[in-house]
Amino acid sequence: MTNLTSALKSYVRMQTYKLQGAHLTGTGSVAALERRLCDHYGLRHALCVSSATTGLLGLALALELHEFDFVTTPYTYGASLASWLLLRNRPIFADIDPRTLGLDPKSIRHRITPRTRAILAVDIFGIPSDTLALRKLADKYGIWYIADAAQSFGAKRDNLPASALADALVVSFTTGKPLCVGEGGAVLTNRSDIYEKLIWWTQHPRRQRRDLGLTLDNEFALNGRIHPWAASEAGRLFDSALNRIAAHQKACFEIICALNESGMTEPIHFNLGL
């Protein structure tokens, strides 16, 4: 019994050490979850963070958004805007699409000024924003397109994962989200410059040195990294969450079809090109 107890203690210490290493350096379960996210969204970089709100703050720091204007939706939870307001950026509210409740791309055009540095779209209630139109707008005016996709993990529009064409998007793993592990989030991007600045602003110096090769690291970075247990749970639940989402979507579309066929409601055209 003594030998068994000793062996169990050694095993627990070893697993704890592995989690601690993943916590600081972004290896182990953290790296595994980031690879899964990259594969799912078809993007080059994923960075796990402590929450979607932290991810949005990290993006504001990485993009040097300070005392500028950004066009966004008036119909969202306050945390979507909180971190950008903290840096004294000013939200300019555009109209929402009555079908999706997200930003109306046509309205955005009339809100952009020389002080505008970004579009911040929100996939409210998990309904994907029009990422194709938003991408074209951002490119036309030379501004950033950032997406709060905290609620839309597993959703698609035009055969693309929700908000996949943004310069960067954030997802959430907290209570009420499709992939829930208590708390956590991630930022995804195709841009290496954004990814590297996010590492600099949100991660532990050990990960900075591992990923960026810096001899001088940033000890003043935010403690924005994900807890390794949350990353491990998110990896374990990843596929089952997607399966649940697919089943829920199927049931919702069946209800929409039944309502349309009943003739008792106005026609609902809501497949978003799926």
C-alpha positions as CSV (number, residue, x, y, z in Angstrom):
1,M,0.0,0.0,0.0
2,T,2.9,2.4,0.8
3,N,4.5,1.7,-2.6
4,L,1.1,2.3,-4.3
5,T,0.6,5.6,-2.5
6,S,4.1,6.7,-3.3
7,A,3.5,5.8,-7.0
8,L,0.2,7.7,-7.1
9,K,1.8,10.8,-5.6
10,S,4.6,10.7,-8.1
11,Y,2.1,10.4,-10.9
12,V,0.1,13.3,-9.6
13,R,3.3,15.4,-9.3
14,M,4.3,14.5,-12.9
15,Q,0.9,15.5,-14.3
16,T,0.9,18.7,-12.3
17,Y,4.4,19.5,-13.7
18,K,3.2,18.9,-17.2
19,L,0.2,21.2,-16.7
20,Q,2.3,23.9,-15.2
21,G,4.7,23.7,-18.1
22,A,1.8,24.0,-20.6
23,H,0.4,26.9,-18.5
24,L,3.5,29.0,-18.9
25,T,4.9,27.9,-22.3
26,G,1.8,27.1,-24.3
27,T,2.7,23.5,-24.8
28,G,0.9,20.3,-24.0
29,S,-2.9,20.6,-23.9
30,V,-2.7,24.3,-24.8
31,A,-0.9,23.6,-28.0
32,A,-3.2,20.7,-28.8
33,L,-6.3,22.9,-28.5
34,E,-4.7,25.7,-30.6
35,R,-4.0,23.2,-33.4
36,R,-7.6,21.9,-33.2
37,L,-8.9,25.5,-33.5
38,C,-6.6,26.3,-36.4
39,D,-7.8,23.2,-38.2
40,H,-11.5,24.0,-37.5
41,Y,-11.3,27.6,-38.7
42,G,-8.7,27.0,-41.5
43,L,-6.5,29.8,-40.0
44,R,-2.7,29.8,-39.4
45,H,-2.6,31.0,-35.8
46,A,-4.6,30.4,-32.6
47,L,-3.7,31.7,-29.2
48,C,-5.5,30.5,-26.1
49,V,-6.3,33.2,-23.6
50,S,-8.1,33.5,-20.2
51,S,-11.3,34.8,-21.8
52,A,-12.7,36.3,-25.0
53,T,-12.6,39.7,-23.2
54,T,-8.9,39.3,-22.6
55,G,-8.5,38.4,-26.2
56,L,-10.2,41.6,-27.4
57,L,-8.0,43.6,-25.0
58,G,-4.9,41.9,-26.4
59,L,-6.1,42.7,-29.9
60,A,-6.6,46.4,-29.1
61,L,-3.0,46.5,-27.7
62,A,-1.6,44.6,-30.6
63,L,-3.3,46.8,-33.2
64,E,-2.4,50.0,-31.2
65,L,-6.1,51.0,-31.0
66,H,-6.0,53.9,-28.6
67,E,-8.3,56.9,-28.8
68,F,-9.6,56.0,-32.2
69,D,-13.1,55.3,-33.6
70,F,-14.4,51.9,-34.4
71,V,-17.7,50.9,-36.1
72,T,-19.7,48.3,-34.2
73,T,-23.1,47.1,-33.3
74,P,-25.4,48.6,-30.6
75,Y,-26.9,45.1,-30.0
76,T,-24.4,43.1,-28.0
77,Y,-23.2,42.4,-24.5
78,G,-21.1,45.1,-22.9
79,A,-18.0,42.9,-22.7
80,S,-17.7,43.1,-26.5
81,L,-16.8,46.8,-26.2
82,A,-15.4,47.0,-22.6
83,S,-11.7,46.5,-23.3
84,W,-11.7,48.9,-26.3
85,L,-13.4,51.5,-24.3
86,L,-10.8,51.1,-21.6
87,L,-8.3,52.3,-24.1
88,R,-10.5,55.4,-24.8
89,N,-11.6,54.2,-28.2
90,R,-15.0,55.5,-29.3
91,P,-17.7,53.2,-30.6
92,I,-19.6,54.4,-33.7
93,F,-22.8,52.4,-33.9
94,A,-24.1,51.2,-37.2
95,D,-27.5,49.7,-37.9
96,I,-28.2,46.0,-37.5
97,D,-29.4,43.5,-40.1
98,P,-33.0,42.6,-39.1
99,R,-32.5,39.0,-40.3
100,T,-29.3,38.2,-38.5
101,L,-29.3,41.0,-35.8
102,G,-25.6,41.5,-36.7
103,L,-23.9,44.5,-38.3
104,D,-25.5,45.7,-41.5
105,P,-22.6,46.2,-44.0
106,K,-24.5,48.8,-45.9
107,S,-24.9,50.9,-42.8
108,I,-21.2,50.7,-42.0
109,R,-20.1,52.6,-45.1
110,H,-21.9,55.7,-43.8
111,R,-20.2,55.5,-40.4
112,I,-16.5,55.4,-41.5
113,T,-14.5,58.5,-41.1
114,P,-10.7,59.4,-41.2
115,R,-10.6,58.5,-37.4
116,T,-12.0,55.0,-38.0
117,R,-9.4,52.3,-37.4
118,A,-11.6,49.1,-37.2
119,I,-14.8,47.3,-37.6
120,L,-15.9,45.2,-34.6
121,A,-18.5,42.8,-35.6
122,V,-20.4,40.5,-33.2
123,D,-22.0,37.1,-34.0
124,I,-24.9,37.8,-31.6
125,F,-26.7,34.7,-30.5
126,G,-24.3,32.6,-32.5
127,I,-25.7,33.9,-35.8
128,P,-22.7,34.5,-38.2
129,S,-22.1,38.0,-39.4
130,D,-21.7,38.6,-43.2
131,T,-18.0,38.0,-43.2
132,L,-17.6,38.2,-47.0
133,A,-19.1,41.7,-47.1
134,L,-17.3,42.9,-43.9
135,R,-14.0,41.7,-45.4
136,K,-14.6,43.7,-48.6
137,L,-15.5,46.8,-46.6
138,A,-12.4,46.6,-44.4
139,D,-10.1,46.1,-47.4
140,K,-11.8,49.0,-49.3
141,Y,-11.3,51.5,-46.5
142,G,-8.0,50.1,-45.2
143,I,-9.2,49.4,-41.7
144,W,-9.1,46.4,-39.4
145,Y,-11.9,43.9,-39.3
146,I,-12.2,42.2,-35.9
147,A,-14.9,39.8,-34.9
148,D,-16.4,38.8,-31.5
149,A,-17.3,35.2,-32.4
150,A,-17.6,34.2,-28.8
151,Q,-21.1,32.7,-29.3
152,S,-20.7,31.3,-32.8
153,F,-18.3,28.4,-32.4
154,G,-19.5,25.6,-34.8
155,A,-21.6,28.0,-36.9
156,K,-21.0,28.6,-40.7
157,R,-22.0,31.1,-43.3
158,D,-21.3,30.8,-47.0
159,N,-19.6,27.5,-46.2
160,L,-17.1,29.3,-44.0
161,P,-16.7,29.1,-40.2
162,A,-18.3,32.1,-38.6
163,S,-16.2,35.3,-39.0
164,A,-13.3,33.3,-40.6
165,L,-12.4,36.2,-42.9
166,A,-11.8,38.7,-40.1
167,D,-8.2,39.9,-39.5
168,A,-8.7,38.3,-36.1
169,L,-11.6,36.8,-34.2
170,V,-12.2,35.7,-30.6
171,V,-14.0,32.7,-29.3
172,S,-15.1,31.9,-25.8
173,F,-15.2,28.7,-23.7
174,T,-17.2,30.1,-20.7
175,T,-20.7,29.3,-19.3
176,G,-23.4,29.2,-21.9
177,K,-21.1,28.9,-24.9
178,P,-21.1,25.9,-27.3
179,L,-17.8,24.7,-25.9
180,C,-18.0,25.4,-22.2
181,V,-15.2,24.6,-19.7
182,G,-16.0,27.2,-17.1
183,E,-13.7,30.0,-18.5
184,G,-11.2,30.5,-21.3
185,G,-11.1,31.7,-24.9
186,A,-8.9,32.1,-27.9
187,V,-7.9,34.5,-30.7
188,L,-7.5,33.3,-34.2
189,T,-5.8,35.0,-37.1
190,N,-4.0,34.4,-40.4
191,R,-1.6,37.3,-39.7
192,S,1.7,36.5,-38.1
193,D,2.3,40.1,-37.1
194,I,-0.9,40.1,-35.0
195,Y,-0.2,36.8,-33.5
196,E,3.3,37.8,-32.4
197,K,2.1,41.0,-30.8
198,L,-0.6,39.0,-29.0
199,I,2.1,36.7,-27.6
200,W,4.0,39.8,-26.5
201,W,1.1,41.4,-24.7
202,T,-0.8,38.4,-23.2
203,Q,1.6,35.5,-22.6
204,H,4.2,34.5,-20.0
205,P,7.9,35.4,-20.9
206,R,8.6,31.7,-21.2
207,R,6.2,31.5,-24.1
208,Q,7.5,34.7,-25.6
209,R,11.0,33.3,-25.7
210,R,9.7,30.0,-27.1
211,D,7.6,31.5,-29.9
212,L,9.3,34.7,-30.7
213,G,13.0,33.9,-30.0
214,L,13.3,37.1,-27.9
215,T,16.4,37.6,-25.7
216,L,14.5,40.5,-24.0
217,D,11.0,39.4,-22.9
218,N,8.1,41.5,-21.7
219,E,7.6,41.0,-18.0
220,F,4.8,43.6,-18.1
221,A,2.5,41.5,-20.2
222,L,-1.0,40.7,-19.1
223,N,-1.6,37.5,-17.3
224,G,-3.8,36.5,-20.2
225,R,-3.0,32.8,-20.7
226,I,-5.6,30.1,-20.4
227,H,-5.5,27.7,-17.5
228,P,-4.1,24.4,-18.7
229,W,-7.0,22.4,-17.2
230,A,-9.5,24.5,-19.2
231,A,-7.4,23.8,-22.3
232,S,-7.4,20.1,-21.6
233,E,-11.1,20.0,-21.1
234,A,-11.8,22.0,-24.2
235,G,-9.7,19.6,-26.2
236,R,-11.6,16.6,-24.7
237,L,-15.0,18.1,-25.4
238,F,-14.2,19.7,-28.8
239,D,-15.8,17.0,-31.0
240,S,-18.8,16.4,-28.8
241,A,-19.5,20.2,-28.7
242,L,-19.5,20.3,-32.5
243,N,-21.9,17.3,-32.7
244,R,-24.3,18.9,-30.3
245,I,-24.2,22.2,-32.2
246,A,-24.9,20.3,-35.5
247,A,-27.9,18.5,-34.0
248,H,-29.2,21.8,-32.6
249,Q,-28.9,23.5,-36.0
250,K,-30.6,20.7,-37.7
251,A,-33.6,20.9,-35.3
252,C,-33.8,24.6,-35.7
253,F,-33.8,24.5,-39.5
254,E,-36.5,21.8,-39.4
255,I,-38.7,24.1,-37.3
256,I,-38.1,26.9,-39.7
257,C,-39.2,24.7,-42.6
258,A,-42.3,23.6,-40.7
259,L,-43.2,27.2,-40.0
260,N,-42.7,28.2,-43.7
261,E,-44.9,25.3,-44.9
262,S,-47.6,26.0,-42.4
263,G,-48.4,29.3,-44.0
264,M,-49.2,30.8,-40.6
265,T,-46.1,33.0,-40.4
266,E,-44.2,35.3,-42.7
267,P,-41.6,33.3,-44.7
268,I,-38.3,32.9,-42.9
269,H,-35.3,32.7,-45.3
270,F,-32.5,31.8,-42.9
271,N,-29.9,29.3,-44.1
272,L,-27.2,31.9,-44.6
273,G,-25.9,30.0,-47.7
274,L,-25.2,26.8,-45.7
